[in-house]
Amino acid sequence: MSLNLNKTILAGRLVAAPEVKQTPSGNTVCNIRIAVNRRVSGGDHPESDFFNVTAWNNTAEFIGRYFERGSAICIVGRIQNRSYT
């Protein structure tokens, strides 16, 4: 049996205002960074993990229009690794 699943759910707050741009081909792209708190065993203060998220087209326009720094957001999507040289 082959099992292939790449689904991620993140709920947190925007660290900065969304950056909305247009690609040369006319697609809308939005880059955001979100902070997600996690509990630490034996500690009273949660720690945060930070994630860079990219949204495209209608989703990108929606985020750019209705979200700002500090807004709560829930992201459902997939993880994609990229490497740069």
C-alpha positions as CSV (number, residue, x, y, z in Angstrom):
1,M,0.0,0.0,0.0
2,S,1.3,3.4,-0.9
3,L,0.4,6.3,1.4
4,N,1.1,9.9,0.2
5,L,-0.3,12.8,2.1
6,N,1.0,16.3,2.5
7,K,-1.5,18.4,4.5
8,T,-0.7,21.1,7.0
9,I,-2.8,23.1,9.4
10,L,-1.3,26.1,11.1
11,A,-3.2,28.6,13.4
12,G,-1.4,31.6,14.7
13,R,-0.9,35.4,14.2
14,L,0.7,37.5,11.5
15,V,4.1,38.8,12.5
16,A,4.0,41.6,9.9
17,A,1.6,43.0,7.3
18,P,1.1,40.8,4.3
19,E,3.3,41.5,1.3
20,V,1.1,41.4,-1.9
21,K,2.8,41.5,-5.3
22,Q,2.0,40.8,-8.9
23,T,4.2,38.4,-11.0
24,P,5.2,39.4,-14.5
25,S,2.5,37.0,-15.8
26,G,-0.2,38.8,-13.8
27,N,-0.7,36.3,-10.9
28,T,-1.1,37.7,-7.4
29,V,1.2,36.4,-4.7
30,C,1.1,37.1,-1.0
31,N,3.9,36.3,1.5
32,I,3.2,36.3,5.2
33,R,5.0,35.2,8.3
34,I,3.0,33.7,11.1
35,A,3.9,32.9,14.7
36,V,2.4,29.7,16.2
37,N,2.7,29.2,20.0
38,R,3.5,25.8,21.4
39,R,3.4,24.8,25.0
40,V,6.6,23.7,26.8
41,S,6.3,21.0,29.4
42,G,7.1,22.2,32.8
43,G,7.1,25.9,31.8
44,D,4.5,28.6,32.1
45,H,5.6,30.5,29.0
46,P,4.8,29.1,25.6
47,E,7.5,29.2,22.9
48,S,6.8,30.3,19.3
49,D,7.6,28.8,16.0
50,F,7.7,31.0,12.9
51,F,6.5,30.0,9.5
52,N,6.8,31.7,6.1
53,V,3.6,31.1,4.0
54,T,3.0,31.9,0.3
55,A,-0.6,32.3,-1.0
56,W,-1.5,32.7,-4.7
57,N,-4.3,34.5,-6.7
58,N,-7.7,34.8,-5.0
59,T,-6.4,33.7,-1.6
60,A,-3.5,36.1,-1.9
61,E,-5.8,39.0,-2.7
62,F,-8.1,38.0,0.2
63,I,-5.3,37.9,2.8
64,G,-3.9,41.3,1.5
65,R,-7.3,42.9,1.8
66,Y,-8.6,41.6,5.2
67,F,-5.5,40.8,7.3
68,E,-2.9,43.0,9.1
69,R,-0.1,42.5,11.6
70,G,-1.4,40.7,14.7
71,S,-4.4,39.2,12.9
72,A,-5.3,35.7,13.9
73,I,-5.2,33.3,10.9
74,C,-5.7,29.6,10.2
75,I,-3.8,28.2,7.2
76,V,-4.6,24.9,5.5
77,G,-2.3,23.8,2.8
78,R,0.8,21.7,1.9
79,I,4.5,22.0,2.8
80,Q,6.9,22.4,-0.1
81,N,10.7,22.5,0.4
82,R,12.8,24.6,-1.9
83,S,16.6,25.0,-2.1
84,Y,18.5,28.0,-3.3
85,T,22.1,28.5,-4.6
